[in-house]
């Protein structure tokens, strides 16, 4: 029998990190559900017990402060599976209690003026798409796609069934990306009409229209999605299939979330 020596070298640590690689999105998801980022943003440096006392719903578990402390410690620790800590931890000057506060990357998990954050995208990806990867070996050997194998239907059917949740996920990415894009890119200045292919409810186009007052926008997506489209005086919603035809416009915009 072949034996492998156990050591604390970089390779061994990297291999071990694969066993906990999924903890980051689930830890973030739990913190979002517990409103941790919003509470720390509102109240500043707090202990786990203080956060428990400020939670939006009552807590009946006597071990909750200790369990939350472990979660917060994970969010404040840098590791191969969590390379970008979201919180900072420090010992209270008057007791042995650990206090937590937000680090700059955590701003992306705070809700903007429209009530969305990138946290929605993290949560929905975990809930809806993570299990599709369990079929990767079958996809390689037998063909097809992991989504069909996991859920038993095409992704378009799943989108129709979970439109509100997926719309929130798309809006969360838009809230973060569009302000940065519009600060760096001015290519829409000479466009008369812009069509956003796969524009969901039009939230992305509204960012562009607000910057360019003479621009008109066409939001193009599946019919069941555009029926709940956002309202804007220069925005038109059109439902259809982009593989068949797209509305005519001076320019086409498409944002792909990977």
LOKERO-380969 format. One line per 10 residues: number of its first residue (from 1); their letters; for each residue y, z negated, x negated of N, C-alpha, C. Coordinates in Angstrom, 2 decimals. Layout:
<kolkols>
NUM = A = Y:Z:X:Y:Z:X:Y:Z:X; ...
</kolkols>
This chain:
<kolkols>
1 = XXXXXXXXXX = -1.19:0.00:-0.85:0.00:0.00:0.00:1.24:0.00:-0.88; 2.19:0.85:-0.53:3.44:0.93:-1.29:4.40:-0.14:-0.81; 5.00:-0.87:-1.74:6.00:-1.88:-1.38:7.34:-1.47:-1.96; 8.40:-1.86:-1.23:9.75:-1.53:-1.67:10.50:-2.83:-1.92; 11.10:-2.98:-3.08:11.84:-4.22:-3.38:13.07:-4.36:-2.48; 13.30:-5.57:-2.02:14.50:-5.86:-1.22:15.59:-6.36:-2.16; 16.70:-5.68:-2.13:17.81:-6.08:-3.00:19.11:-5.97:-2.23; 20.17:-6.50:-2.79:21.46:-6.48:-2.14:22.36:-5.40:-2.74; 21.75:-4.28:-3.09:22.57:-3.20:-3.62:23.20:-2.41:-2.47; 24.07:-1.50:-2.84:24.83:-0.75:-1.83:23.93:0.07:-0.93
11 = XXXXXXXXXX = 22.88:0.65:-1.49:21.99:1.48:-0.68:21.28:0.64:0.40; 20.82:-0.54:0.01:20.12:-1.40:0.96:21.05:-1.86:2.07; 22.26:-2.22:1.72:23.24:-2.63:2.72:23.54:-1.48:3.68; 23.65:-0.27:3.13:23.91:0.90:3.97:22.77:1.14:4.95; 21.55:1.01:4.47:20.38:1.20:5.35:20.38:0.15:6.46; 20.64:-1.10:6.11:20.68:-2.16:7.12:21.77:-1.91:8.16; 22.87:-1.30:7.74:23.98:-1.09:8.66:23.59:-0.17:9.82; 22.58:0.69:9.60:22.15:1.57:10.68:21.58:0.79:11.85; 21.01:-0.38:11.57:20.40:-1.17:12.64:21.44:-1.79:13.56; 22.68:-1.88:13.10:23.75:-2.47:13.93:24.87:-1.49:14.20
21 = XXXXXXXXXX = 24.60:-0.21:14.01:25.65:0.79:14.12:26.26:0.88:15.52; 25.51:0.49:16.54:26.00:0.61:17.91:26.76:-0.62:18.39; 26.88:-1.63:17.53:27.56:-2.84:17.99:29.04:-2.62:18.21; 29.67:-1.74:17.44:31.12:-1.57:17.52:31.58:-1.12:18.91; 31.06:0.00:19.46:31.55:0.42:20.77:31.26:-0.60:21.87; 30.12:-1.30:21.80:29.81:-2.28:22.82:30.69:-3.52:22.68; 31.02:-3.90:21.45:31.93:-5.02:21.23:33.32:-4.70:21.76; 33.78:-3.48:21.50:35.09:-3.06:22.00:35.08:-3.02:23.52; 33.99:-2.49:24.08:33.88:-2.42:25.53:33.95:-3.81:26.17; 33.24:-4.78:25.57:33.28:-6.14:26.10:34.68:-6.73:26.01
31 = XXXXXXXXXX = 35.36:-6.49:24.88:36.73:-7.00:24.72:37.67:-6.38:25.75; 37.46:-5.11:26.05:38.29:-4.44:27.06:38.05:-5.03:28.44; 36.78:-5.26:28.78:36.46:-5.83:30.09:37.02:-7.24:30.23; 37.08:-7.97:29.12:37.61:-9.33:29.13:39.13:-9.37:28.96; 39.74:-8.19:28.82:41.20:-8.09:28.71:41.75:-8.76:27.45; 40.93:-8.82:26.40:41.29:-9.54:25.18:42.54:-8.95:24.52; 42.60:-7.62:24.41:43.73:-7.00:23.71:45.04:-7.24:24.45; 45.00:-7.11:25.77:46.21:-7.34:26.56:46.66:-8.79:26.48; 45.71:-9.72:26.51:46.04:-11.15:26.43:46.68:-11.49:25.09; 46.10:-10.99:24.00:46.67:-11.27:22.68:48.03:-10.60:22.50
41 = XXXXXXXXXX = 48.19:-9.42:23.07:49.48:-8.73:22.99:50.56:-9.50:23.74; 50.16:-10.12:24.84:51.13:-10.84:25.68:51.45:-12.23:25.14; 50.45:-12.90:24.56:50.64:-14.30:24.20:50.66:-14.56:22.70; 50.31:-13.56:21.88:50.31:-13.78:20.44:49.02:-14.42:19.96; 49.10:-15.15:18.86:47.93:-15.72:18.20:47.26:-16.79:19.07; 45.94:-16.60:19.32:45.22:-17.51:20.22:43.82:-17.79:19.67; 43.25:-18.90:20.12:41.85:-19.21:19.83:40.97:-18.63:20.92; 39.67:-18.64:20.69:38.74:-18.15:21.70:38.85:-18.95:22.99; 38.97:-20.26:22.87:39.11:-21.11:24.06:40.38:-20.77:24.84; 41.47:-20.55:24.14:42.72:-20.20:24.81:42.62:-18.87:25.54
51 = XXXXXXXXXX = 41.91:-17.93:24.94:41.70:-16.64:25.60:40.85:-16.82:26.85; 39.79:-17.65:26.75:38.95:-17.93:27.92:39.80:-18.48:29.06; 40.73:-19.35:28.73:41.58:-19.97:29.76:42.51:-18.96:30.43; 42.74:-17.83:29.77:43.66:-16.82:30.30:42.94:-15.60:30.87; 41.61:-15.66:30.95:40.85:-14.51:31.44:41.17:-14.22:32.90; 41.09:-12.95:33.30:41.43:-12.58:34.68:40.44:-13.06:35.72; 39.25:-13.51:35.31:38.30:-14.05:36.28:37.74:-15.37:35.77; 37.30:-16.25:36.69:36.84:-17.58:36.26:35.60:-17.53:35.37; 35.48:-18.50:34.52:34.36:-18.59:33.58:33.51:-19.80:33.93; 32.19:-19.58:34.11:31.30:-20.69:34.47:30.32:-21.04:33.35
61 = XXXXXXXXXX = 30.36:-20.31:32.25:29.44:-20.54:31.14:30.06:-21.50:30.13; 29.49:-22.68:29.92:30.07:-23.64:28.96:30.04:-23.14:27.52; 29.20:-22.16:27.24:29.09:-21.63:25.88:30.02:-20.43:25.67; 30.81:-20.09:26.67:31.67:-18.90:26.58:32.61:-18.91:25.38; 33.30:-20.02:25.07:34.21:-20.00:23.91:33.49:-19.67:22.60; 32.30:-20.22:22.40:31.55:-19.96:21.16:31.09:-18.50:21.12; 30.65:-17.97:22.24:30.20:-16.59:22.29:31.36:-15.62:22.09; 32.49:-15.94:22.73:33.67:-15.09:22.54:34.15:-15.15:21.10; 34.05:-16.32:20.49:34.46:-16.47:19.09:33.64:-15.54:18.19; 32.35:-15.40:18.48:31.50:-14.49:17.70:31.92:-13.04:17.90
71 = XXXXXXXXXX = 32.27:-12.69:19.13:32.74:-11.34:19.42:34.05:-11.05:18.69; 34.98:-12.00:18.74:36.27:-11.82:18.09:36.11:-11.75:16.57; 35.18:-12.53:16.05:34.91:-12.48:14.60:34.41:-11.09:14.20; 33.57:-10.51:15.04:33.07:-9.16:14.75:34.22:-8.15:14.76; 35.13:-8.27:15.71:36.26:-7.35:15.81:37.27:-7.54:14.68; 37.18:-8.67:13.99:38.12:-8.93:12.90:37.48:-8.79:11.52; 36.20:-8.39:11.49:35.48:-8.27:10.22:35.33:-6.81:9.82; 35.54:-6.52:8.56:35.33:-5.17:8.05:33.91:-5.06:7.52; 33.22:-3.99:7.95:31.84:-3.78:7.54:31.54:-2.29:7.61; 30.38:-1.85:7.08:30.04:-0.43:7.18:29.99:0.09:8.60
81 = XXXXXXXXXX = 29.62:-0.78:9.57:29.56:-0.34:10.96:30.87:-0.57:11.70; 31.80:-1.30:11.08:33.10:-1.56:11.70:34.17:-1.46:10.61; 34.46:-0.24:10.13:35.33:-0.08:8.97:36.80:-0.38:9.24; 37.19:-0.42:10.50:38.61:-0.62:10.83:38.75:-1.83:11.75; 38.96:-3.03:11.22:39.10:-4.22:12.07:40.27:-4.08:13.04; 40.11:-4.62:14.23:41.14:-4.56:15.25:41.92:-5.86:15.37; 41.33:-6.94:14.86:41.97:-8.24:14.94:42.04:-8.87:13.56; 42.90:-9.85:13.42:42.95:-10.66:12.21:42.64:-12.11:12.59; 41.91:-12.80:11.74:41.50:-14.19:12.00:42.07:-15.10:10.93; 42.57:-16.25:11.35:43.11:-17.23:10.40:42.86:-18.63:10.93
91 = XXXXXXXXXX = 42.73:-19.57:10.01:42.46:-20.95:10.38:43.75:-21.62:10.86; 43.66:-22.34:11.95:44.82:-23.06:12.47:45.30:-24.09:11.44; 46.61:-24.20:11.22:47.11:-25.18:10.23:46.92:-26.62:10.66; 46.64:-26.85:11.95:46.53:-28.22:12.44:45.11:-28.62:12.83; 44.15:-27.66:12.80:42.79:-27.99:13.19:41.83:-27.01:12.50; 40.54:-27.14:12.83:39.54:-26.25:12.25:39.27:-25.04:13.15; 40.14:-24.83:14.11:39.97:-23.73:15.06:40.45:-22.42:14.44; 39.72:-21.33:14.69:40.13:-20.01:14.22:41.02:-19.35:15.26; 42.14:-18.82:14.80:43.09:-18.14:15.68:43.03:-16.64:15.42; 43.16:-15.86:16.49:43.07:-14.41:16.39:44.36:-13.76:16.87
101 = XXXXXXXXXX = 44.69:-12.64:16.23:45.85:-11.85:16.66:45.55:-10.38:16.42; 46.39:-9.51:16.97:46.16:-8.07:16.92:46.57:-7.48:15.58; 45.78:-6.52:15.10:46.16:-5.68:13.97:46.68:-4.35:14.51; 47.46:-3.59:13.72:48.05:-2.34:14.22:47.09:-1.38:14.93; 45.83:-1.17:14.45:44.96:-0.23:15.16:44.66:-0.61:16.61; 44.81:-1.89:16.93:44.50:-2.35:18.29:45.50:-1.82:19.31; 46.65:-1.29:18.86:47.65:-0.78:19.81:47.08:0.34:20.68; 46.08:1.06:20.14:45.50:2.16:20.89:44.63:1.67:22.06; 44.33:0.38:22.08:43.55:-0.18:23.17:44.43:-0.92:24.18; 45.74:-0.84:23.99:46.68:-1.41:24.95:47.10:-0.34:25.95
111 = XXXXXXXXXX = 47.25:-0.69:27.19:47.61:0.27:28.22:49.07:0.69:28.08; 49.32:2.00:28.26:50.68:2.51:28.19:51.36:2.36:29.55; 52.55:2.99:29.69:53.31:2.87:30.93:52.56:3.43:32.13; 51.62:4.34:31.88:50.83:4.92:32.97:49.52:4.18:33.22; 49.31:3.07:32.50:48.13:2.25:32.73:46.87:2.74:32.07; 46.98:3.59:31.03:45.79:4.10:30.36:45.84:3.77:28.87; 44.67:3.78:28.25:44.57:3.56:26.81:43.32:4.27:26.31; 43.17:4.37:25.00:42.00:5.02:24.44:40.72:4.22:24.74; 40.90:2.99:25.16:39.75:2.18:25.52:38.93:2.75:26.65; 39.58:3.43:27.58:38.85:4.07:28.67:37.85:5.09:28.12
121 = XXXXXXXXXX = 38.27:5.84:27.11:37.40:6.86:26.53:36.20:6.21:25.84; 36.44:5.14:25.10:35.35:4.44:24.43:34.34:3.93:25.44; 34.84:3.31:26.52:33.95:2.74:27.53:33.12:3.82:28.21; 33.77:4.91:28.60:33.05:5.94:29.34:32.05:6.69:28.46; 32.38:6.91:27.19:31.42:7.55:26.30:30.17:6.70:26.14; 30.37:5.38:26.02:29.23:4.48:25.89:28.39:4.50:27.16; 29.05:4.45:28.31:28.32:4.35:29.57:27.59:5.63:29.96; 28.19:6.77:29.66:27.68:8.02:30.21:26.92:8.91:29.23; 27.23:8.83:27.95:26.71:9.84:27.05:25.83:9.31:25.92; 25.83:8.01:25.69:25.10:7.48:24.55:23.61:7.74:24.65
131 = XXXXXXXXXX = 23.05:7.58:25.84:21.60:7.74:26.01:21.13:9.17:25.82; 22.03:10.14:25.87:21.60:11.53:25.69:21.06:11.76:24.28; 21.49:10.96:23.32:21.07:11.17:21.94:19.64:10.71:21.67; 19.04:9.96:22.59:17.66:9.53:22.40:16.70:10.72:22.46; 17.18:11.86:22.98:16.33:13.03:23.15:16.59:14.09:22.06; 17.26:13.70:20.99:17.63:14.67:19.97:16.40:15.35:19.35; 15.33:14.62:19.13:14.14:15.22:18.54:13.54:16.27:19.48; 13.52:15.97:20.79:12.98:16.92:21.76:13.85:18.17:21.88; 15.15:17.98:21.76:16.07:19.12:21.80:15.79:20.06:20.62; 15.56:19.47:19.45:15.28:20.27:18.26:13.96:21.03:18.40
141 = XXXXXXXXXX = 12.94:20.36:18.91:11.61:20.97:18.97:11.39:21.85:20.20; 11.96:21.43:21.35:11.66:22.11:22.60:12.83:22.89:23.20; 14.04:22.67:22.67:15.20:23.32:23.24:15.79:22.51:24.38; 16.74:23.11:25.10:17.41:22.41:26.17:18.53:21.54:25.64; 18.97:20.58:26.44:20.01:19.67:25.98:19.68:18.25:26.40; 20.19:17.31:25.61:19.88:15.90:25.84:20.39:15.38:27.16; 21.50:15.93:27.62:22.07:15.46:28.88:21.12:15.74:30.04; 20.60:16.97:30.09:19.65:17.35:31.14:18.40:16.49:31.07; 17.92:16.23:29.88:16.70:15.44:29.72:16.90:13.99:30.15; 18.08:13.43:29.92:18.34:12.04:30.25:18.64:11.85:31.73
151 = XXXXXXXXXX = 19.51:12.70:32.27:19.99:12.49:33.63:19.30:13.36:34.68; 18.58:14.39:34.23:17.85:15.22:35.17:18.68:16.27:35.87; 19.92:16.46:35.43:20.76:17.52:36.00:21.78:17.97:34.97; 22.48:19.06:35.28:23.45:19.64:34.35:24.68:18.76:34.25; 25.39:18.86:33.15:26.58:18.03:32.93:27.65:18.28:33.99; 27.74:19.53:34.52:28.74:19.82:35.55:28.49:18.99:36.81; 27.21:18.78:37.14:26.85:17.95:38.29:27.25:16.50:38.03; 27.04:16.04:36.81:27.39:14.67:36.44:28.90:14.46:36.51; 29.66:15.47:36.05:31.12:15.39:36.11:31.59:15.28:37.54; 31.00:16.09:38.42:31.38:16.04:39.83:31.07:14.68:40.44
161 = XXXXXXXXXX = 29.98:14.06:40.01:29.53:12.79:40.56:30.35:11.61:40.04; 30.88:11.75:38.82:31.61:10.64:38.18:33.04:11.04:37.81; 33.65:11.89:38.63:34.98:12.40:38.32:36.01:11.32:38.02; 36.16:10.28:38.86:37.21:9.27:38.59:37.09:8.61:37.21; 35.84:8.26:36.82:35.65:7.59:35.53:35.94:8.53:34.37; 35.49:9.79:34.48:35.70:10.73:33.39:37.15:11.16:33.30; 37.82:11.22:34.44:39.26:11.51:34.44:40.01:10.43:33.67; 39.63:9.18:33.90:40.27:8.06:33.19:40.03:8.16:31.69; 38.82:8.59:31.30:38.51:8.74:29.88:39.37:9.83:29.24; 39.51:10.97:29.92:40.33:12.06:29.41:41.79:11.63:29.30
171 = XXXXXXXXXX = 42.27:10.93:30.32:43.67:10.48:30.31:43.94:9.53:29.16; 42.94:8.72:28.82:43.13:7.76:27.74:43.34:8.46:26.41; 42.59:9.54:26.14:42.77:10.28:24.90:44.10:11.02:24.90; 44.48:11.56:26.05:45.75:12.27:26.16:46.92:11.35:25.86; 46.85:10.13:26.37:47.94:9.18:26.17:48.20:8.92:24.70; 47.15:8.98:23.89:47.29:8.72:22.45:47.66:9.99:21.69; 46.99:11.09:22.01:47.12:12.31:21.20:48.39:13.11:21.49; 48.78:13.23:22.75:49.87:14.15:23.09:51.22:13.77:22.47; 51.64:12.51:22.50:52.91:12.18:21.85:52.92:12.56:20.37; 51.78:12.37:19.68:51.70:12.73:18.27:51.74:14.25:18.09
181 = XXXXXXXXXX = 51.04:14.97:18.96:51.03:16.43:18.88:52.43:17.00:19.11; 53.11:16.50:20.13:54.43:17.04:20.47:55.49:16.69:19.43; 55.28:15.60:18.70:56.20:15.27:17.61:56.04:16.22:16.43; 54.82:16.75:16.26:54.53:17.58:15.08:54.55:19.07:15.37; 54.49:19.46:16.65:54.33:20.88:17.00:55.37:21.28:18.04; 56.08:22.41:17.78:57.10:22.87:18.72:56.81:24.29:19.21; 55.53:24.68:19.19:55.15:26.04:19.55:55.28:26.38:21.02; 55.58:25.40:21.87:55.74:25.68:23.30:57.18:26.04:23.67; 58.08:26.02:22.71:59.50:26.20:23.01:59.81:27.54:23.64; 59.12:28.61:23.24:59.41:29.96:23.74:58.41:30.42:24.80
191 = XXXXXXXXXX = 57.60:29.53:25.32:56.59:29.88:26.31:57.17:29.72:27.72; 56.94:30.72:28.57:57.41:30.63:29.95:56.43:29.90:30.84; 55.17:30.32:30.80:54.12:29.68:31.59:52.93:29.37:30.69; 52.47:28.14:30.75:51.36:27.67:29.93:50.21:27.25:30.82; 48.99:27.76:30.56:47.82:27.33:31.31:46.97:26.43:30.42; 46.62:25.28:30.95:45.75:24.34:30.24:44.34:24.51:30.80; 43.44:25.08:30.00:42.07:25.33:30.43:41.25:24.06:30.22; 40.67:23.55:31.30:39.96:22.27:31.24:40.93:21.12:31.18; 42.03:21.26:31.91:43.12:20.28:31.84:42.94:19.04:32.67; 41.76:18.86:33.26:41.46:17.68:34.06:42.46:17.57:35.22
201 = XXXXXXXXXX = 43.19:16.49:35.33:44.12:16.32:36.45:45.55:16.74:36.11; 45.75:17.32:34.92:47.08:17.78:34.56:47.91:16.80:33.77; 47.30:15.69:33.39:48.04:14.65:32.66:48.54:15.16:31.32; 47.74:16.00:30.66:48.14:16.58:29.37:49.35:17.49:29.54; 49.29:18.37:30.54:50.40:19.31:30.77:51.69:18.59:31.12; 51.59:17.50:31.83:52.80:16.76:32.19:53.54:16.28:30.95; 52.81:15.86:29.93:53.45:15.48:28.67:54.26:16.65:28.10; 53.67:17.85:28.14:54.33:19.04:27.60:55.52:19.44:28.47; 55.34:19.44:29.78:56.41:19.83:30.71:57.61:18.89:30.60; 57.35:17.62:30.38:58.45:16.66:30.26:59.31:16.92:29.03
211 = XXXXXXXXXX = 58.70:17.50:27.99:59.47:17.80:26.78:60.18:19.14:26.90; 59.61:20.09:27.64:60.20:21.42:27.76:60.57:21.69:29.21; 61.84:21.44:29.58:62.27:21.51:30.98:62.22:22.90:31.61; 62.15:23.96:30.80:62.09:25.31:31.35:60.66:25.84:31.46; 59.70:25.08:31.02:58.31:25.51:31.00:57.64:25.27:32.35; 56.78:26.20:32.75:55.94:26.03:33.93:54.49:25.90:33.48; 53.73:25.06:34.17:52.36:24.80:33.76:51.35:25.08:34.85; 50.19:25.59:34.44:49.05:25.79:35.34:47.89:24.96:34.81; 47.46:24.01:35.61:46.32:23.18:35.23:45.06:23.79:35.82; 44.13:24.22:34.95:42.93:24.91:35.39:41.69:24.09:35.05
221 = XXXXXXXXXX = 40.94:23.74:36.07:39.71:22.97:35.86:38.80:23.18:37.07; 37.69:22.47:37.10:36.76:22.60:38.21:37.43:22.15:39.52; 37.09:22.80:40.63:37.76:22.51:41.91:37.75:21.05:42.30; 36.63:20.36:42.10:36.54:18.96:42.52:37.42:18.05:41.68; 37.84:18.53:40.50:38.71:17.73:39.64:40.18:17.95:39.98; 40.59:19.23:40.17:42.00:19.52:40.40:42.46:19.07:41.79; 41.52:18.79:42.69:41.93:18.31:44.01:42.64:16.95:43.93; 42.37:16.21:42.86:43.06:14.93:42.67:44.07:15.02:41.54; 44.64:16.24:41.37:45.57:16.49:40.27:46.87:15.73:40.38; 47.48:15.48:39.25:48.77:14.79:39.18:49.88:15.69:39.76
231 = XXXXXXXXXX = 50.91:15.06:40.26:52.02:15.80:40.89:53.18:15.92:39.93; 53.67:17.16:39.78:54.84:17.45:38.95:55.49:18.70:39.52; 56.82:18.74:39.60:57.49:19.88:40.24:57.23:21.23:39.60; 56.86:21.27:38.32:56.61:22.56:37.64:55.13:22.74:37.28; 54.27:21.99:37.96:52.84:22.04:37.67:52.06:22.55:38.87; 51.22:23.57:38.64:50.35:24.13:39.67:48.89:23.89:39.28; 48.09:23.47:40.23:46.67:23.23:39.97:45.84:24.38:40.52; 44.93:24.88:39.69:44.05:25.97:40.08:42.62:25.59:39.73; 41.71:25.72:40.70:40.31:25.42:40.47:39.51:26.68:40.20; 38.50:26.58:39.34:37.68:27.75:39.05:36.73:27.50:37.90
241 = XXXXXXXXXX = 36.15:28.59:37.41:35.18:28.55:36.31:35.75:29.33:35.14; 35.99:28.67:34.03:36.62:29.33:32.89:35.73:30.40:32.27; 34.41:30.35:32.55:33.51:31.36:32.02:33.61:32.67:32.80; 34.24:32.62:33.95:34.41:33.82:34.78:35.82:34.41:34.63; 36.83:33.59:34.74:38.22:34.05:34.60:39.14:32.85:34.52; 40.30:33.03:33.89:41.32:31.99:33.84:42.64:32.56:34.34; 43.51:31.75:34.88:44.80:32.25:35.40:45.63:32.90:34.30; 46.41:33.89:34.67:47.30:34.56:33.72:48.48:33.68:33.38; 48.84:33.69:32.10:49.98:32.91:31.62:50.43:33.48:30.28; 51.57:33.02:29.79:52.08:33.48:28.50:51.29:32.90:27.33
251 = XXXXXXXX = 50.69:31.73:27.54:49.92:31.08:26.47:48.84:30.21:27.10; 47.77:30.01:26.34:46.65:29.20:26.79:46.54:27.97:25.88; 46.34:26.83:26.50:46.18:25.58:25.76:44.83:24.99:26.13; 44.10:24.50:25.14:42.82:23.83:25.39:42.65:22.70:24.42; 42.42:21.50:24.93:42.21:20.35:24.08:40.76:19.91:24.19; 40.10:19.79:23.06:38.70:19.41:23.01:38.59:18.02:22.45; 37.99:17.09:23.19:37.75:15.74:22.70:36.38:15.66:22.10; 36.28:15.32:20.82:35.00:15.23:20.14:34.67:13.78:19.86
</kolkols>
